[in-house]
Amino acid sequence: MTNLLPLHEDKKLAVTYRVEAGCLGPDGLNYISEFCNFAQSVLETLDSDYIAWNIVHREDKTLPEMQYGLVGKAISSLKAEKYLSVFGKTLDNFEYELSERLTTLIRQFMSNS
Protein backbone atom coordinates (compact mmCIF):
# COMPACT_ATOMS: atom_id res chain seq x y z
CA MET A 1 0.00 0.00 0.00
CA THR A 2 2.90 2.38 0.64
CA ASN A 3 3.57 2.57 -3.10
CA LEU A 4 0.15 4.23 -3.46
CA LEU A 5 1.06 7.18 -1.26
CA PRO A 6 -0.07 9.83 -0.86
CA LEU A 7 -3.60 8.57 -0.36
CA HIS A 8 -6.63 10.48 -1.55
CA GLU A 9 -8.10 12.62 1.27
CA ASP A 10 -11.11 10.34 1.78
CA LYS A 11 -8.83 7.34 2.34
CA LYS A 12 -6.68 9.02 5.00
CA LEU A 13 -7.12 8.34 8.69
CA ALA A 14 -8.74 11.43 10.18
CA VAL A 15 -7.19 12.22 13.54
CA THR A 16 -9.00 14.76 15.68
CA TYR A 17 -7.06 15.89 18.74
CA ARG A 18 -8.90 18.10 21.20
CA VAL A 19 -6.58 20.37 23.18
CA GLU A 20 -7.67 21.67 26.56
CA ALA A 21 -7.07 25.37 27.18
CA GLY A 22 -5.58 24.58 30.60
CA CYS A 23 -2.50 23.03 29.01
CA LEU A 24 -1.54 26.60 28.01
CA GLY A 25 -1.65 27.83 31.61
CA PRO A 26 -4.20 29.82 33.59
CA ASP A 27 -4.83 32.20 30.68
CA GLY A 28 -4.96 29.39 28.14
CA LEU A 29 -8.49 30.23 27.05
CA ASN A 30 -7.09 33.46 25.59
CA TYR A 31 -4.61 31.53 23.42
CA ILE A 32 -6.24 28.20 22.63
CA SER A 33 -7.56 29.08 19.17
CA GLU A 34 -4.23 30.55 18.12
CA PHE A 35 -2.40 27.51 19.51
CA CYS A 36 -4.69 25.07 17.68
CA ASN A 37 -4.05 26.92 14.40
CA PHE A 38 -0.31 26.85 15.08
CA ALA A 39 -0.33 23.12 15.95
CA GLN A 40 -2.50 22.34 12.93
CA SER A 41 -0.07 24.11 10.59
CA VAL A 42 2.89 22.18 12.01
CA LEU A 43 1.22 18.77 12.25
CA GLU A 44 -0.52 18.79 8.88
CA THR A 45 2.77 17.80 7.25
CA LEU A 46 3.36 14.92 9.70
CA ASP A 47 2.48 11.59 8.07
CA SER A 48 0.37 13.61 5.65
CA ASP A 49 0.44 10.85 3.04
CA TYR A 50 -2.06 8.87 5.11
CA ILE A 51 -3.18 11.08 8.03
CA ALA A 52 -5.58 14.07 7.93
CA TRP A 53 -5.13 16.16 11.09
CA ASN A 54 -7.72 18.22 12.93
CA ILE A 55 -6.38 20.01 16.01
CA VAL A 56 -9.20 21.77 17.87
CA HIS A 57 -10.08 23.28 21.23
CA ARG A 58 -11.65 20.75 23.60
CA GLU A 59 -14.68 22.73 24.67
CA ASP A 60 -16.94 19.73 25.33
CA LYS A 61 -15.41 17.48 28.00
CA THR A 62 -17.76 14.64 27.04
CA LEU A 63 -15.93 14.26 23.73
CA PRO A 64 -12.76 12.18 23.70
CA GLU A 65 -9.38 13.88 23.63
CA MET A 66 -8.47 11.90 20.52
CA GLN A 67 -10.85 10.56 17.92
CA TYR A 68 -10.28 8.63 14.71
CA GLY A 69 -12.30 8.56 11.53
CA LEU A 70 -12.26 7.10 8.08
CA VAL A 71 -14.44 7.97 5.09
CA GLY A 72 -16.27 10.57 7.16
CA LYS A 73 -17.24 8.19 9.98
CA ALA A 74 -15.82 7.74 13.47
CA ILE A 75 -13.92 4.49 13.94
CA SER A 76 -12.77 2.63 17.03
CA SER A 77 -9.22 2.63 18.34
CA LEU A 78 -8.99 -1.01 17.27
CA LYS A 79 -9.76 -0.09 13.65
CA ALA A 80 -7.32 2.83 13.84
CA GLU A 81 -4.69 0.37 15.10
CA LYS A 82 -5.34 -1.90 12.10
CA TYR A 83 -5.13 1.05 9.72
CA LEU A 84 -1.83 2.26 11.19
CA SER A 85 -0.37 -1.26 11.11
CA VAL A 86 -0.46 -1.10 7.29
CA PHE A 87 2.13 1.68 7.62
CA GLY A 88 4.23 -0.18 10.21
CA LYS A 89 2.95 1.85 13.16
CA THR A 90 1.24 0.91 16.39
CA LEU A 91 -1.50 3.01 17.93
CA ASP A 92 0.37 3.24 21.24
CA ASN A 93 3.50 4.62 19.57
CA PHE A 94 1.47 6.91 17.32
CA GLU A 95 -0.38 8.41 20.31
CA TYR A 96 2.81 8.67 22.38
CA GLU A 97 4.67 10.45 19.57
CA LEU A 98 1.74 12.83 19.05
CA SER A 99 1.62 13.61 22.76
CA GLU A 100 5.36 14.31 22.82
CA ARG A 101 5.14 16.50 19.73
CA LEU A 102 2.22 18.49 21.18
CA THR A 103 4.14 19.02 24.42
CA THR A 104 7.03 20.41 22.39
CA LEU A 105 4.67 22.64 20.38
CA ILE A 106 3.08 23.97 23.59
CA ARG A 107 6.51 24.89 24.96
CA GLN A 108 7.46 26.50 21.66
CA PHE A 109 4.19 28.42 21.44
CA MET A 110 4.36 29.64 25.03
CA SER A 111 7.96 30.80 24.69
CA ASN A 112 6.93 32.94 21.69
CA SER A 113 3.84 34.41 23.37
Secondary structure, 3 states (H helix, E strand, C coil): CHHHCCCCHHHCEEEEEEECHHHHCCCHHHCHHHHHHHHHHHHCCCCCCCEEEEEEECCCCCCCCEEEEECCEEECHHHHHHHHHCCCCCHHHHHHHHHHHHHHHHHHHHHHC
